[in-house]
Amino acid sequence: MMRIIAGTQKGRSIFSIPKDKFVKPISGRIRQSLFDILRPYVPGAAFLDLYAGTGAVGLEALSRGAGKVVFVEKDGLCMKTIEKNIAHLGYTEKAKALKADVLSGLKWLEHFSDYKGYDIVFMGPPYRTEENLPLFYSMETLTLLAEAGITTPKALIVVQHHKKEVLTAVPGLEHVRQEKYGDTNVDFYRPAQK
């Protein structure tokens, strides 16, 4: 059972996905640590949750005061779960779930930030295929995000990925921090200051 860790919905349960469906939700420990780091930036933020899965990260952001969260996920079962969670927690006014493939481009998402840009972007791409082959989507997604120009100038971009996926420099973004949790790394980027 997954629960919201803190904020106005602290302790409320959220729907998850059957374990055999090959969706690996972010662990409670990583979510707690991530939001300890993001705490000063979340209140009022326009938050983009890419590869949203069950929506746990975006829902946590809403509980902690984010102004708006846009969830992007291509799996139909995940989408239904996110929509159920949004309704269950009463966030239909502040949240939007969109069914799309992140890797097909991100520029279209600027409309959902009211063209102001996103203050925080979280991405937790899948690590492996159902055949257990590694997937390395983080660099491609970061590049698409930088090219789309849909973040605010001081945005924080967070990438959760397998430690074997090495992240290198991305034009237009600057790497500012890395946290390690077992086989998971979490890297933080900001738009490069012009």
C-alpha positions in Angstrom: 0.0 0.0 0.0 1.5 3.3 -1.1 0.7 6.4 1.0 1.3 10.2 0.7 4.2 11.0 3.0 3.5 14.6 4.0 1.4 17.7 3.4 -2.4 18.2 3.4 -3.0 14.5 2.4 -0.4 13.0 4.7 -1.1 9.3 5.4 -3.8 9.0 2.6 -3.4 5.8 0.6 -3.0 5.9 -3.2 -3.9 3.2 -5.7 -1.1 1.3 -7.2 -0.6 -1.2 -10.0 -0.4 -5.0 -9.7 3.2 -6.1 -9.3 3.0 -8.3 -12.4 2.4 -5.3 -14.6 6.1 -4.3 -14.7 5.7 -0.8 -13.3 8.2 -0.1 -10.5 6.9 2.8 -8.4 9.4 5.1 -6.7 10.2 3.8 -3.2 8.9 5.7 -0.1 12.5 6.3 1.0 13.5 7.9 -2.3 10.3 9.9 -2.4 10.9 11.2 1.1 14.5 12.2 0.3 13.5 13.8 -3.0 10.9 16.0 -1.4 13.3 16.9 1.5 15.5 18.4 -1.3 12.5 19.9 -3.2 10.7 21.4 -0.2 11.6 25.1 -0.8 10.6 24.8 -4.5 7.2 23.0 -4.4 4.7 25.5 -2.9 2.8 27.1 -5.8 5.0 25.3 -8.5 3.9 24.1 -11.9 5.1 20.5 -11.7 5.5 18.1 -14.6 5.6 14.4 -13.9 6.9 12.4 -16.9 6.6 8.6 -17.1 4.2 9.2 -14.2 3.3 5.5 -13.5 0.9 5.6 -10.6 1.3 9.4 -10.2 2.9 9.0 -6.7 5.5 11.8 -7.2 3.0 14.4 -8.7 0.4 13.5 -6.0 3.0 14.0 -3.3 3.8 17.4 -4.9 0.2 18.4 -4.8 -0.1 17.4 -1.1 2.9 19.6 -0.4 1.4 22.6 -2.0 2.2 22.5 -5.8 -0.1 24.8 -7.7 -0.6 22.5 -10.6 0.6 19.0 -11.7 0.6 17.6 -15.2 1.1 13.8 -15.4 2.3 12.2 -18.7 2.1 8.4 -19.1 1.5 6.2 -22.1 0.3 3.0 -20.4 -3.5 2.7 -20.3 -3.6 0.9 -16.9 -1.3 3.5 -15.4 -3.4 6.3 -16.8 -6.6 4.9 -15.2 -4.7 4.6 -11.9 -3.5 8.2 -12.1 -7.0 9.4 -12.9 -8.4 7.4 -10.0 -5.8 8.8 -7.6 -6.5 12.4 -8.7 -10.2 11.9 -8.0 -9.6 10.0 -4.8 -7.5 12.8 -3.4 -9.8 15.6 -4.7 -7.2 17.1 -7.1 -9.3 17.4 -10.3 -8.9 21.2 -10.3 -5.2 21.1 -9.9 -4.1 18.0 -11.9 -4.2 16.9 -15.5 -3.3 13.4 -16.7 -2.3 13.1 -20.3 -1.8 9.9 -22.3 1.2 10.3 -24.5 4.7 8.8 -25.3 7.2 11.1 -23.7 9.8 10.2 -26.4 7.6 11.6 -29.2 8.5 15.1 -28.1 7.5 17.5 -25.3 7.0 21.0 -26.9 3.2 20.5 -26.9 3.2 20.4 -23.1 3.9 24.1 -22.8 0.1 24.7 -23.3 -0.6 22.8 -20.1 1.7 25.1 -18.1 -0.4 28.1 -19.4 2.7 28.9 -21.5 4.5 30.1 -18.3 6.8 27.0 -18.1 7.2 24.3 -15.5 9.1 25.1 -12.3 9.8 21.4 -11.5 10.1 18.4 -13.9 10.4 14.9 -12.5 11.1 12.0 -14.7 11.4 8.3 -13.7 11.6 6.4 -17.0 11.3 2.6 -16.9 14.6 0.8 -16.3 13.8 -2.4 -18.1 11.6 -4.0 -20.7 9.3 -6.9 -19.9 12.0 -9.1 -21.3 14.3 -7.6 -18.6 16.5 -5.7 -21.1 17.8 -2.4 -19.9 16.1 0.8 -21.2 18.1 4.0 -21.2 15.6 6.8 -21.8 17.0 9.5 -19.5 19.4 11.2 -21.8 17.0 11.3 -24.7 14.2 12.7 -22.5 16.5 15.4 -21.1 17.5 16.4 -24.6 13.9 16.6 -25.7 13.1 18.7 -22.6 16.0 21.1 -23.2 14.9 21.4 -26.9 11.2 22.0 -26.0 12.1 25.0 -23.8 9.0 24.4 -21.6 10.7 25.1 -18.2 11.0 28.3 -16.3 14.5 29.9 -16.2 15.2 28.7 -12.6 13.4 25.3 -13.0 14.7 22.1 -11.3 14.7 19.0 -13.4 15.0 15.7 -11.5 15.9 12.4 -13.2 15.5 9.0 -11.4 17.5 6.3 -13.2 19.4 3.0 -12.8 23.0 3.6 -11.7 24.2 1.8 -14.8 22.7 4.5 -17.0 25.4 7.1 -17.3 24.2 10.7 -17.7 26.4 13.0 -19.6 26.2 16.7 -20.5 23.0 17.9 -22.1 23.2 21.1 -24.2 21.1 23.8 -22.5 21.1 22.1 -19.1 23.6 22.2 -16.2 24.0 19.3 -13.8 23.8 20.5 -10.2 23.5 17.5 -7.9 23.4 13.7 -7.6 22.0 11.4 -4.9 22.5 7.7 -4.7 20.1 5.1 -3.3 21.3 1.5 -3.9 20.9 0.7 -7.6 19.1 4.0 -8.2 20.6 7.4 -8.9 18.7 10.7 -8.8 20.3 13.6 -10.8 19.3 17.2 -10.6 19.6 19.7 -13.5 18.8 23.3 -14.1 18.5 25.3 -17.4 21.9 26.7 -18.2 22.1 30.3 -17.4 22.6 32.4 -20.5 
